[in-house]
Amino acid sequence: MLRGIKKLCGLRRLKRLLGLLLVMGCFAPLQRLAGAPQSPVSDKHEPNPALQSTGPTLHLGDGRRGSPGNTVSEFMYFVPLISLEPVSVVKSPGNTQRVRMLSTTRSATAGSFLVTCEYEFNGEGNQRNVFDHSEKIRRHERELKEGGVLDHQLSSINVEGAGRLRIEVEGTMTGNVPIVTEVRLRFNCGGQPSLVSIGLHDVGYSDGEMRVRNEINARVNTLTFRRMPGPPKMDITVAAVKRKGAGNNFVQNVIGGLKATAANMVLKPIAVEPAGNEAMLNFGLALVSKTPSFTFPNASNLKATGLLTSARTDQ
């Protein structure tokens, strides 16, 4: 399998790699039980959003009206909402990342509409949403000890530094009532690379311990939520696929981009929590309806540890 990653056009490996998001799991460092904390955390906690009856409220006014925007943890609250597994939120020390709307454009026909909102992320630091699939490991413990592997577990979704975001909301009109059918988040806009990445790894058993291996980082271009029959799913496209720790030189970037191109050709939508998918469609409706704010529902999979401050900032 490792050889498959190294092959530039290894579509079979990439199918498995970015069949990725069929399951969500935790990110654990090498030599530790998957599900253990990735890095030391301080004893500093922000107010615990997991204990609230609702999630945070987003300010939807654009910068021309003096909107203060929101912290990155408030804006990215949709991650634990859509997750099928428990999630911890870990921020870098002194994190100053904020998100605010810059502008909105609208177009419509007799039966459909498109609303496009431009956002900016500013400030310094990073935030990691760390997925915990300890329960999955427990359920599969016997198979793992017999040599099985949990492939391509989503370990984290990371937001690093500053960047741009475009949110596109499409829908139809039923009389005068807008019905949102699709919400797209584009993180690779404004001539800037995406500031959002995901971590992936395999989990196996060796030398008497559960261990992670084949750690991969992929930079995210788009996330798409749709209203459709059946269990809800999220589409994802990526800009680069690299082994964790790979360099940022020209050759590595070219290889990562080619792998991403191949991966996007075979990448399938991933299952998400119905409540989280509905929340993202309702967020889109709030943008369409020009409401000044939107409050997320409570994320039941957000672990009751508050927002932790990590002593490390590497991903």
Secondary structure, 3 states (H helix, E strand, C coil): CHHHHHCCCCHHHHHHHCCHHHCECCCCCCCCCCCCCCCCEEEEECCCHHHCCEEEEEECCEHHHCCCCEEHHHHCCHHHHHCCCCEEEEECCCCCCEEEEEEEEEEECCCEEEEEEEEEEECCCEEEEEECCHHHHHHCHHHHHCCCCEEEEEEEEEEECCEEEEEEEEEEEECCEEEEEEEEEECCCCCCCCCEEEEEEEEEEECCEEEEEEEEEEEEEEEEEECCCCCCEEEEEEEEEEECCCCCCHHHHHHHHHHHHHHHHHCCCEECCHHHHHHHHHHHHHHHCCCCEEEEECCCCEEEEEEEEECCCCC
